[in-house]
Amino acid sequence: MSGSNLILLFDRELPFSDGRHLYNHVNYLLRTDPFQRWTNTATRTCRAWIPSSPSMQPVLEFFGGSDERDALKERLLGSLKGHFQTTDLSSSGAYRSLFMARLVPAYLGPDGSPTADVWQPQDAPGLVTSIAARFAACAAADLMCMVSHVDQDECDHLHALFSWDGRKPRGRSRLDVIFGGDAL
């Protein structure tokens, strides 16, 4: 299917309750938790994008083995600490400005409603480029990380970890402001 009729269905944005919640979520995103409860043979095909600057072109990196995932985790935490100019994301309160969203790419049918067609992981680079452009166009938001999870029985999906500088929009979610409900 053509990517021109691809939209994002998203769950609500989720705030972090404290620094521990943020660190636990990073472990979940990158499959670096000590018990490896989310890891399976397909985990190597998950991808992560961690920009080093807002203008960096998206490069999705495969998760690979545990050493590669640990390195991705350290890069993400370093990027977050640099963004917030802190050495401790917990005590600095930086987690209060971070949100996670689960994004499910879906194709639109001729009638404008989502179809049962499943997006393909090879579409991920184009999706990340489109999503990153939406975040870049929103002055209040910075995309900190995107992850594609294609290793679970449920539908393949993306996660966006983003910071929000400013007040919550009245009567709308932050994601509504960023994406405006438009197709990608």
N, C-alpha and C positions, 0 to 999 in steps of 0.2 A: 504494500500500500504506500501511497505517497505521503511524505511527511507534512505536506501542506495542510492536511486536515487533522493534524495531531493536536490535541489539547491536553491540559493537565487537570486531573481531578485531584483535589487535595483535602486532606484532613485538616482540622484546625491547627494553628500553630501552637506548639507546646512550650511553655516557659520552663526554666530550670528552677527547682526549689532551693537548691544550694550548690556549693561547689562539688560536693560528692556526687550529686545527681548528674552534673555535667560530666565529670570524669567517668562515671559508670556508663553514661550514654556514648561517650567517645569509644569506650571499650566495646560496647554493643555495635556501634557503627562499623568499626574497623576489625571486629572479631578478634579482639585482643584480651578478652576476659580470661582470668586464670583457669577457669573450668572448661573453656572452649565449648560452651553449650550451644552456640549458634553455628559452629563450624562443621562443615561437611566437605565432601569431595568437590562440590561445585563452588565452594568459597573462593578458590583460586581465580575464578572468572568474574568475581565482583570487581568493581572499579572504584577508584577514588580520585577526586580532583581537589587539590589543595593549592589555591593560588598563593604566590609569594608577593603579589602586588595586585591592586584592583585592575590594572590594565593587562595582566598576564593572559595570554591565550589559553583556553582550556586544553589540558593534556590529561587524559584519563589514564591512570596507572592501574594495572591489574593488581589485585591483592597479593597473589603469590602465596608463599609459605609464611610461617609465623614470624620469621626474621624480617621479611618485607613488610608485613602488617605492623610490627613493632616500630619499624622505621617510619612508616606513614603516620602512626600515632604520635611519635616524637615531633615530626614535622608539623602536624596539625596543632599540637599543644604549643609548640614554639611560635607558630603563626598567630595563634590566639593571644599568647602572652605579648608578642610584639605589637599586635593591633591595640591591645589595651594598655600597653606600656607598664607591664607588671611582671613580677616573677612568680606570683601566686594568684591563680584565678579564683580561688576560694575566698581568701581573706580580703582581696581587693573588691569583691562584690561584682566582678566583671560578668559573672554568670547571669546577673539580673538583666543584662542587655542582650542576652543570647536566646535564640528560639530555634526549635527544630520543627520541620514540617515533613510529612510523608507525602510524596507526590506520585501519583499513578498516571502515567501517560495513557491516553485513550484516543482511538480514532473516531472521528465523527462520520456518521452515515449521511446520505443525501438529505434526510429529514432534519439533520442538525443534532441528533441524539447520539450518545456514545454507542459504538458497536461492540460486538464480542471479539473483534480482532485484537490480538495481543501485540503490543509494541515489541520490537526486536532489540536485543541488547546492542546490536551493531548500530542502532539509531542513537545510542547514548551520546557520542561526541556532538552530533547536531543538536540534541536536546540540551546538553550542557551549555553549548554556545548560545542558544536561544534564551535559556533560563538566566545565564550570567548577564546577558544584555538587558533583561528586564530588571534585574537587581541593580545594574549599573545606572539605569535610567531613573531609579528611585533614590532621591537624595538621602532619605532616612535609613536606607538599608545597605548592608555590606554582606555579600555572600562569602562565607568563611570556608565552606567545604560542601562538596556534593559527593554522594556515595550511591552507587547502583547496587542493589541487593538482588541477585538472581540465583540465590542459593537456598531458598525456602520453598515449601510446597504451595504457599499462597502466591498471588500474582507478583511478578517481578515489579519492582518499584524503585524510586529514587528517594533519597533523603537530602534535604537542604538544611545546613546549619548556618544561621545568619544572625547578624547583629542588627539592632534597631536603635537608632539614636533619635530620641524624641518621644512624644506622647503617642499613645495608642489612638488611631483614628476613631472618631466618634461614629458608632453604628456600623463599622466595617472592620474586618480583620486586616491585619498587616498584609496578609497574602492577597486579599482583594485589591489593596492599594498597589502592590507590586505587579500583579498580573492583570488586573482589571477584567478578568473573565474572558479575555481574548484567546483565540487559538494561537498556537505558536507558529 
